[in-house]
Amino acid sequence: MHEMALSRSIADIARRRAEGRAVRAVEIDVGELRQVVPDTLRRCWTLLVRGSDLDGAALRVNRIPAVLGCRACGARTTPTDLPILVCGACAAPDVEVVSGEEFLVRALEVD
């Protein structure tokens, strides 16, 4: 379960950026193509921060949809049969990922 390791990294970032202030919430963006289960990540976060300086800090997960840009027809589509990445308009396999690979600490809510 790599969600626990991800939670540790998020906590480390939150502590560094909070500079000693109490953290109320951490907001992150997670792309649909990342192999992260948001509910599992939230559970791991809760377990990890319990009894620590981050105890009570909420983890808010924004799910970023996958969008593909087709080099053949120029369409931008959302894939329906992940992990198969083909154009939703013309079925060409020559696509680029426009969004969906994000993993970013977006914001901290601190006192």
KAHUPE-V275479 format. One record per residue. N is the residue number from 1. PHI is phi as a letter, one per 30 degrees, with the letter a starting at -180 (NA if undefined). PSI is psi in whole degrees, -180 to 180 (NA if undefined). OMEGA is omega in radians with two decimals (999 if undefined). Layout:
N,PHI,PSI,OMEGA
N,PHI,PSI,OMEGA
This chain:
1,NA,101,-3.11
2,d,-8,3.10
3,d,-31,3.11
4,d,-43,3.10
5,d,-39,3.10
6,d,-40,3.11
7,d,-40,3.10
8,d,-44,3.14
9,d,-42,3.11
10,d,-43,3.12
11,d,-42,3.11
12,d,-44,3.13
13,d,-45,-3.13
14,d,-43,-3.14
15,d,-45,-3.13
16,d,-45,-3.07
17,d,-27,-3.13
18,d,-21,3.10
19,h,48,3.07
20,i,-11,3.11
21,d,153,3.11
22,d,135,-3.14
23,c,124,3.09
24,c,-37,-3.10
25,a,152,3.03
26,b,129,3.13
27,c,128,-3.14
28,b,154,3.01
29,c,130,3.11
30,b,119,3.12
31,d,147,-3.13
32,d,-26,-3.13
33,d,-11,3.04
34,d,139,-3.13
35,d,67,-3.12
36,b,131,3.08
37,c,109,-3.05
38,e,-44,-3.14
39,d,-39,3.11
40,d,-40,3.10
41,d,-44,3.12
42,d,-42,3.11
43,d,-44,3.12
44,d,-42,3.11
45,e,-48,-3.13
46,e,-44,3.12
47,d,-42,-3.08
48,d,-43,-3.04
49,d,-12,-3.13
50,e,125,3.12
51,i,4,-3.14
52,c,-177,3.09
53,d,-14,3.12
54,c,6,-3.12
55,e,130,-3.13
56,j,-12,3.12
57,d,128,3.13
58,d,148,3.00
59,c,114,3.14
60,c,122,-3.07
61,c,118,3.04
62,c,119,3.13
63,d,123,-3.13
64,c,121,-3.09
65,d,153,3.06
66,d,135,3.05
67,b,133,3.14
68,c,141,3.03
69,c,126,-3.10
70,d,127,3.11
71,d,-20,-3.12
72,d,-50,-3.05
73,c,-10,3.11
74,i,-1,-3.13
75,d,152,2.98
76,c,121,-3.07
77,b,162,3.05
78,c,122,-3.11
79,d,145,-3.13
80,c,-20,-3.09
81,c,58,3.13
82,d,141,0.23
83,c,13,-3.14
84,d,122,-3.08
85,c,96,3.05
86,b,159,3.13
87,d,131,3.10
88,d,-14,-3.12
89,c,-45,-3.05
90,b,-2,3.12
91,i,13,3.10
92,d,142,3.13
93,d,-6,-3.08
94,d,80,-3.10
95,b,158,3.01
96,c,147,3.11
97,d,119,3.12
98,d,-41,3.06
99,a,163,3.12
100,k,-6,3.12
101,c,7,-3.07
102,d,147,2.88
103,a,103,-2.93
104,b,133,2.96
105,d,111,-3.02
106,d,-43,-3.06
107,a,156,3.01
108,b,139,2.99
109,c,115,-3.07
110,b,162,3.06
111,d,NA,999
